[in-house]
C-alpha cells in the first residue's frame, strides 16, 4: 500500500509540474503566461532568432522565418514558418510551440490574434533603439529561464558599445547617407536603431532630423543634405554603379567621387550580431577620418 501511495504522489507531482507556469511581462507591457520550463519556441523575426542563439537557447528553437541569415546555422537547421510578414499560422501550429516570439509591427495583427485564439502564448517585442536590444535580451532571458546568460550577454555587449563610443569621442563626425534600397529609396530616420549606431561609430546620418524609424524619400530630398559618404550593405541590393547611372543620384558629390563605405550586413539586425556590424562600421569610419 505504501508503495502505491508513493507512486500516486509521484505521478501527481509530475502532472502538476507539467502544468506549472509563470508570468512574464513582454516588451509591450503585456503579461505572458509560459510554462516553467519552455521547451519549444518559434521565432518570427531574425533578430529574435539571433538573440536566442546568443543566449545558448538554440536547442529549444523549433521554427524561424525566411531570410534568417544570422547565425548561418539557423537557416540550415531550423524549419521556416514563412515570411516575417504574415507567416503561416498552420505551420506554426504543427510545430507545437509553447511560446512564440513576435514583432507586432512586422508579423501582422491577424497572425498574433490567431495564435492567441489557439491558446499559444505570444511575447511581443519592439525595435526602437539600442536600448531596445538590451531590453529584448533581458525579457527573452526571463521567458526562457536564462536570466544569468542574459545578464552576462548584456554586460558584454555594453562593454563593446562603450569601447566604440570612447574611440569615436572627440573626433569630427563625417556626414553619411544610409541607402537600404533605391526603388523605392529607403533610409533610416531619427528613431531607427541604425541611426544611433551610425552616431556611435563616429558619423552623423544626414536624415537624423526626420522623426520616423524608416523613411521613403526621393533623391531631391537628399541633394541639399550633401552627405560626405554613402553607406551601403555589402550584400545589399544597391551598389555604387547603380547610383552613378541614375539621374539625380549621380550629381551627389559622394556618389560622383565614389565615397562609399560598404558595411557588414549584420548591422541591420537589432540583436547581438548587430554589434559585429557596428564594430565594422566604426573601423571604417576611423580609417576615413585618418585620411
Secondary structure as a PSIPRED ss2 file (coil, helix, strand):
# PSIPRED VFORMAT (PSIPRED V4.0)

   1 X C   1.000  0.000  0.000
   2 X H   0.000  1.000  0.000
   3 X H   0.000  1.000  0.000
   4 X H   0.000  1.000  0.000
   5 X H   0.000  1.000  0.000
   6 X H   0.000  1.000  0.000
   7 X H   0.000  1.000  0.000
   8 X H   0.000  1.000  0.000
   9 X H   0.000  1.000  0.000
  10 X H   0.000  1.000  0.000
  11 X H   0.000  1.000  0.000
  12 X H   0.000  1.000  0.000
  13 X H   0.000  1.000  0.000
  14 X H   0.000  1.000  0.000
  15 X H   0.000  1.000  0.000
  16 X H   0.000  1.000  0.000
  17 X H   0.000  1.000  0.000
  18 X H   0.000  1.000  0.000
  19 X H   0.000  1.000  0.000
  20 X C   1.000  0.000  0.000
  21 X E   0.000  0.000  1.000
  22 X E   0.000  0.000  1.000
  23 X E   0.000  0.000  1.000
  24 X E   0.000  0.000  1.000
  25 X E   0.000  0.000  1.000
  26 X C   1.000  0.000  0.000
  27 X C   1.000  0.000  0.000
  28 X C   1.000  0.000  0.000
  29 X C   1.000  0.000  0.000
  30 X C   1.000  0.000  0.000
  31 X E   0.000  0.000  1.000
  32 X E   0.000  0.000  1.000
  33 X E   0.000  0.000  1.000
  34 X E   0.000  0.000  1.000
  35 X E   0.000  0.000  1.000
  36 X C   1.000  0.000  0.000
  37 X C   1.000  0.000  0.000
  38 X C   1.000  0.000  0.000
  39 X C   1.000  0.000  0.000
  40 X C   1.000  0.000  0.000
  41 X E   0.000  0.000  1.000
  42 X E   0.000  0.000  1.000
  43 X E   0.000  0.000  1.000
  44 X C   1.000  0.000  0.000
  45 X C   1.000  0.000  0.000
  46 X H   0.000  1.000  0.000
  47 X H   0.000  1.000  0.000
  48 X H   0.000  1.000  0.000
  49 X H   0.000  1.000  0.000
  50 X H   0.000  1.000  0.000
  51 X H   0.000  1.000  0.000
  52 X H   0.000  1.000  0.000
  53 X H   0.000  1.000  0.000
  54 X H   0.000  1.000  0.000
  55 X C   1.000  0.000  0.000
  56 X C   1.000  0.000  0.000
  57 X C   1.000  0.000  0.000
  58 X H   0.000  1.000  0.000
  59 X H   0.000  1.000  0.000
  60 X H   0.000  1.000  0.000
  61 X E   0.000  0.000  1.000
  62 X E   0.000  0.000  1.000
  63 X E   0.000  0.000  1.000
  64 X E   0.000  0.000  1.000
  65 X C   1.000  0.000  0.000
  66 X C   1.000  0.000  0.000
  67 X C   1.000  0.000  0.000
  68 X C   1.000  0.000  0.000
  69 X C   1.000  0.000  0.000
  70 X C   1.000  0.000  0.000
  71 X C   1.000  0.000  0.000
  72 X H   0.000  1.000  0.000
  73 X H   0.000  1.000  0.000
  74 X H   0.000  1.000  0.000
  75 X H   0.000  1.000  0.000
  76 X H   0.000  1.000  0.000
  77 X H   0.000  1.000  0.000
  78 X C   1.000  0.000  0.000
  79 X E   0.000  0.000  1.000
  80 X E   0.000  0.000  1.000
  81 X C   1.000  0.000  0.000
  82 X C   1.000  0.000  0.000
  83 X C   1.000  0.000  0.000
  84 X C   1.000  0.000  0.000
  85 X C   1.000  0.000  0.000
  86 X C   1.000  0.000  0.000
  87 X C   1.000  0.000  0.000
  88 X C   1.000  0.000  0.000
  89 X H   0.000  1.000  0.000
  90 X H   0.000  1.000  0.000
  91 X H   0.000  1.000  0.000
  92 X H   0.000  1.000  0.000
  93 X H   0.000  1.000  0.000
  94 X H   0.000  1.000  0.000
  95 X C   1.000  0.000  0.000
  96 X C   1.000  0.000  0.000
  97 X C   1.000  0.000  0.000
  98 X C   1.000  0.000  0.000
  99 X E   0.000  0.000  1.000
 100 X E   0.000  0.000  1.000
 101 X E   0.000  0.000  1.000
 102 X E   0.000  0.000  1.000
 103 X E   0.000  0.000  1.000
 104 X H   0.000  1.000  0.000
 105 X H   0.000  1.000  0.000
 106 X H   0.000  1.000  0.000
 107 X H   0.000  1.000  0.000
 108 X C   1.000  0.000  0.000
 109 X H   0.000  1.000  0.000
 110 X H   0.000  1.000  0.000
 111 X H   0.000  1.000  0.000
 112 X H   0.000  1.000  0.000
 113 X H   0.000  1.000  0.000
 114 X H   0.000  1.000  0.000
 115 X H   0.000  1.000  0.000
 116 X H   0.000  1.000  0.000
 117 X H   0.000  1.000  0.000
 118 X C   1.000  0.000  0.000
 119 X C   1.000  0.000  0.000
 120 X C   1.000  0.000  0.000
 121 X C   1.000  0.000  0.000
 122 X E   0.000  0.000  1.000
 123 X E   0.000  0.000  1.000
 124 X E   0.000  0.000  1.000
 125 X E   0.000  0.000  1.000
 126 X C   1.000  0.000  0.000
 127 X C   1.000  0.000  0.000
 128 X C   1.000  0.000  0.000
 129 X C   1.000  0.000  0.000
 130 X H   0.000  1.000  0.000
 131 X H   0.000  1.000  0.000
 132 X H   0.000  1.000  0.000
 133 X H   0.000  1.000  0.000
 134 X H   0.000  1.000  0.000
 135 X H   0.000  1.000  0.000
 136 X H   0.000  1.000  0.000
 137 X H   0.000  1.000  0.000
 138 X H   0.000  1.000  0.000
 139 X H   0.000  1.000  0.000
 140 X H   0.000  1.000  0.000
 141 X H   0.000  1.000  0.000
 142 X H   0.000  1.000  0.000
 143 X H   0.000  1.000  0.000
 144 X C   1.000  0.000  0.000
 145 X C   1.000  0.000  0.000
 146 X C   1.000  0.000  0.000
 147 X H   0.000  1.000  0.000
 148 X H   0.000  1.000  0.000
 149 X H   0.000  1.000  0.000
 150 X H   0.000  1.000  0.000
 151 X H   0.000  1.000  0.000
 152 X H   0.000  1.000  0.000
 153 X H   0.000  1.000  0.000
 154 X H   0.000  1.000  0.000
 155 X H   0.000  1.000  0.000
 156 X H   0.000  1.000  0.000
 157 X H   0.000  1.000  0.000
 158 X H   0.000  1.000  0.000
 159 X H   0.000  1.000  0.000
 160 X H   0.000  1.000  0.000
 161 X H   0.000  1.000  0.000
 162 X H   0.000  1.000  0.000
 163 X H   0.000  1.000  0.000
 164 X H   0.000  1.000  0.000
 165 X H   0.000  1.000  0.000
 166 X H   0.000  1.000  0.000
 167 X H   0.000  1.000  0.000
 168 X H   0.000  1.000  0.000
 169 X C   1.000  0.000  0.000
 170 X C   1.000  0.000  0.000
 171 X C   1.000  0.000  0.000
 172 X C   1.000  0.000  0.000
 173 X C   1.000  0.000  0.000
 174 X E   0.000  0.000  1.000
 175 X E   0.000  0.000  1.000
 176 X E   0.000  0.000  1.000
 177 X E   0.000  0.000  1.000
 178 X E   0.000  0.000  1.000
 179 X C   1.000  0.000  0.000
 180 X C   1.000  0.000  0.000
 181 X E   0.000  0.000  1.000
 182 X E   0.000  0.000  1.000
 183 X C   1.000  0.000  0.000
 184 X C   1.000  0.000  0.000
 185 X E   0.000  0.000  1.000
 186 X E   0.000  0.000  1.000
 187 X E   0.000  0.000  1.000
 188 X E   0.000  0.000  1.000
 189 X C   1.000  0.000  0.000
 190 X C   1.000  0.000  0.000
 191 X C   1.000  0.000  0.000
 192 X C   1.000  0.000  0.000
 193 X H   0.000  1.000  0.000
 194 X H   0.000  1.000  0.000
 195 X H   0.000  1.000  0.000
 196 X H   0.000  1.000  0.000
 197 X H   0.000  1.000  0.000
 198 X H   0.000  1.000  0.000
 199 X H   0.000  1.000  0.000
 200 X H   0.000  1.000  0.000
 201 X C   1.000  0.000  0.000
 202 X C   1.000  0.000  0.000
 203 X E   0.000  0.000  1.000
 204 X E   0.000  0.000  1.000
 205 X E   0.000  0.000  1.000
 206 X C   1.000  0.000  0.000
 207 X C   1.000  0.000  0.000
 208 X C   1.000  0.000  0.000
 209 X C   1.000  0.000  0.000
 210 X C   1.000  0.000  0.000
 211 X C   1.000  0.000  0.000
 212 X C   1.000  0.000  0.000
 213 X C   1.000  0.000  0.000
 214 X E   0.000  0.000  1.000
 215 X E   0.000  0.000  1.000
 216 X E   0.000  0.000  1.000
 217 X E   0.000  0.000  1.000
 218 X C   1.000  0.000  0.000
 219 X C   1.000  0.000  0.000
 220 X H   0.000  1.000  0.000
 221 X H   0.000  1.000  0.000
 222 X H   0.000  1.000  0.000
 223 X H   0.000  1.000  0.000
 224 X C   1.000  0.000  0.000
 225 X C   1.000  0.000  0.000
 226 X C   1.000  0.000  0.000
 227 X C   1.000  0.000  0.000
 228 X C   1.000  0.000  0.000
 229 X E   0.000  0.000  1.000
 230 X E   0.000  0.000  1.000
 231 X E   0.000  0.000  1.000
 232 X E   0.000  0.000  1.000
 233 X E   0.000  0.000  1.000
 234 X C   1.000  0.000  0.000
 235 X C   1.000  0.000  0.000
 236 X C   1.000  0.000  0.000
 237 X C   1.000  0.000  0.000
 238 X C   1.000  0.000  0.000
 239 X C   1.000  0.000  0.000
 240 X H   0.000  1.000  0.000
 241 X H   0.000  1.000  0.000
 242 X H   0.000  1.000  0.000
 243 X H   0.000  1.000  0.000
 244 X H   0.000  1.000  0.000
 245 X C   1.000  0.000  0.000
 246 X C   1.000  0.000  0.000
 247 X C   1.000  0.000  0.000
 248 X C   1.000  0.000  0.000
 249 X H   0.000  1.000  0.000
 250 X H   0.000  1.000  0.000
 251 X H   0.000  1.000  0.000
 252 X C   1.000  0.000  0.000
 253 X H   0.000  1.000  0.000
 254 X H   0.000  1.000  0.000
 255 X H   0.000  1.000  0.000
 256 X H   0.000  1.000  0.000
 257 X C   1.000  0.000  0.000
 258 X C   1.000  0.000  0.000
 259 X C   1.000  0.000  0.000
 260 X E   0.000  0.000  1.000
 261 X E   0.000  0.000  1.000
 262 X E   0.000  0.000  1.000
 263 X E   0.000  0.000  1.000
 264 X C   1.000  0.000  0.000
 265 X H   0.000  1.000  0.000
 266 X H   0.000  1.000  0.000
 267 X H   0.000  1.000  0.000
 268 X H   0.000  1.000  0.000
 269 X C   1.000  0.000  0.000
 270 X C   1.000  0.000  0.000
 271 X C   1.000  0.000  0.000
 272 X C   1.000  0.000  0.000
 273 X C   1.000  0.000  0.000
 274 X H   0.000  1.000  0.000
 275 X H   0.000  1.000  0.000
 276 X H   0.000  1.000  0.000
 277 X H   0.000  1.000  0.000
 278 X H   0.000  1.000  0.000
 279 X H   0.000  1.000  0.000
 280 X H   0.000  1.000  0.000
 281 X H   0.000  1.000  0.000
 282 X H   0.000  1.000  0.000
 283 X H   0.000  1.000  0.000
 284 X H   0.000  1.000  0.000
 285 X H   0.000  1.000  0.000
 286 X H   0.000  1.000  0.000
 287 X H   0.000  1.000  0.000
 288 X H   0.000  1.000  0.000
 289 X H   0.000  1.000  0.000
 290 X C   1.000  0.000  0.000
 291 X C   1.000  0.000  0.000
